[in-house]
């Protein structure tokens, strides 16, 4: 039986210095945030989240944040902290990094993610005007030099068509991509996509299946939304390895969490870890500030600390 699991992205902030990707929630916040440093998460909350991921058997999809929020040294300390608690090398999704930055982070990371978002270059330039593909390719070249893995993210429903799939196949092949995360567009208020029509499950499956058929060994992660969970078994059957983009702490043990596990079973996949059952958790040895944040999260998840 095949296995699958949940991957949780750990976000570091709610601000992006570029902030003009037309589908992104952060694009609606940039003008509202006058002090970007206050849009950072506390270190304790980040490390507490990593601890919970470890305890529940969730993979960390990547550490993610906008541009121009942390200095390289600040990011290094966060990466080292999460690595220490989680015990595995991490993926980073924090913009196009320079080679010298990658060298700093290399002892604690397995690779980096390039936020391509749309493989159609004309659409990509319109939707993500401040994230040129050339920056990502330069980062990927540095990854090749340093022996780091490469991931890309693709958002479906922002102007691409099925005719663009060969472009994605070619990009993966040319750049030797190890991992890809697909998301379906979630229309955000105050963006041009606010009233966008959702893509169909069949459309989503086509992208996943074609990538899997062409690349048997690539890692494929798929993100769905609460009102689209019926598609998960189809995406797993098409070749996806794991599921992301689910509020696993806020919705832990909910009907939605149960649905994801049921969808894995429907696809004849064993679900590793759990979105519905809390194991016995030992907080011994945690820093007091981190321990307090862990307790807050666990209480919200229905864990009895008595």
Secondary structure, 3 states (H helix, E strand, C coil): CEEEEEEEEEECECCCCCCCCCCCHHHHCHHHCCCHHHHECCHHHHHHHHHHHHHHCCEEEEEECCCCCCCHHHHHHHHHHHHHHHCCCEEEECCCCCHHHHHHHHHHEEEEEEEEECCCHHHHHHHCCCCCHHHHHHHHHHHHHHCCEEEEEEEECCCCCHHHHHHHHHHHHHHCCCEEEEEECCCCCCCCCCCCCCCCHHHHHHHHHHHHHHCCCCEEEEECCHHHHHHHHHHHHHCCCEEECCCCCCCCCCHHHHHHHHHHHHCCEEEECCCCCCCCCCCCCCCHHHHHHHHHHHHHCCCCCC
